[in-house]
Amino acid sequence: MKQLGIILIIIGLVLSIYTTFSYFTKEKVLDLGRVEINKEKEHSVSWSPIAGIALIAIGGLIFWQASKK
């Protein structure tokens, strides 16, 4: 259980520091036989740093409870 607590704390730290993740997809705009025009479109996923803080707290509680036993 200590390992689970440590993993949750690390994930919580990462989620608190990096609150946005962006990725790109290619979309076909025009296709005229040999001529093809593509456009890269950016998509972003964001979350609140409160989610990371909550994971840190949960991981800390799990780690603390596992240490008591």
Secondary structure, 3 states (H helix, E strand, C coil): CHHHHHHHHHHHHHHHHCCEEEEEEEEEEEEECCEEEEEEEEEEEECCHHHHHHHHHHHHHHHHHHHHC
